[in-house]
């Protein structure tokens, strides 16, 4: 009998891009970020590979790499076919390791490390099945989709039977064809980094309109008068009707968020993103009540499905924002998408970081085809940074994401980029 392939190696690399030199990605909490990736490759005895990454902003990337390496002994030696046939069980194996779980549980660098390996396994499976990840996920049976989720802490809000009912809706093939034909709506944060001067803000805002984006987003929270000036400039640049979202990146307390947004309200912000500490469910609920009709959006730093469950149960947010690398991998994000569908709250994924556009588009497209069945009031964030380093870079056409057709999950980087930007010894840093 032929010998089954096994996982033989987990490689984690520290890759950093010096975006702080031009203040790309700058906001009130993170003024000088260096977009970085703890980059993961899993390899098998038959020569296959799967790739993923965890996004960070510089310092601490080495800690994230170390956490990924700590999981290697739980992966190396496992039969590849068994793992790929039940990625729900694989996810639970990693997140349930008692010694590593102690450092979370289900949050922080250890959970993100487990998620990186889960995502790399999904990338491997998608490549083996010759499908882009969104299409692989969307073609799973309802039972297979629900089997990906750990419902242990979620059943008070979403049961397995309710989840099955959500994903049994008709019309998947029609929505898949629609997605391939028309793409998925996008908005852009490219004009709005806090470190950009007024001229650059105005120029990039006008370019966003010309490129067809349905919304722009501005970072706020550094200085109130500067925020008012920048919102005025952006509004003049994009006209009276294009939505402008604002993002405080957790810089405010609850009372401060309410007061600051009252001052910004005349410019009709579409939403306020991350107005306060990401785990403060009751704080978000209070802000939402106070700033209505401005929407409240959060989730970029949401560590696990339980937090999203509580935000939804408390009517604390109007927009769910998932992130491709903050939670414990694709399986956790499937759980969050199901929760959002149960509560009828739109999902607008976060993608402000290296590789996040490439990765999270697959989750939003899966949601459209197999979970929510709609992209009304939904958009994927887009930032125009660092896509050239990816083998399968994201494609934007007319302000919409073009559905990927290349097999995989989107995170594979060029070998030359991995070498050039390896930290601290790559040529970009030496």
PyMOL commands that set and color helices and strands:
alter all, ss='L'
color gray80, all
select helices_A, chain A and resi 19-21+61-70+72-74+80-85+87-95+98-101+108-128+133-138+142-146+160-167+172-182+198-210+224-238+254-267+281-291+305-313+330-343+356-371+387-389+415-420
alter helices_A, ss='H'
color red, helices_A
select strands_A, chain A and resi 7-16+36-44+49-56+184-192+215-219+243-247+271-273+295-298+319-320+346-347+380-382+396-397+400-401
alter strands_A, ss='S'
color yellow, strands_A
deselect
rebuild
show_as cartoon
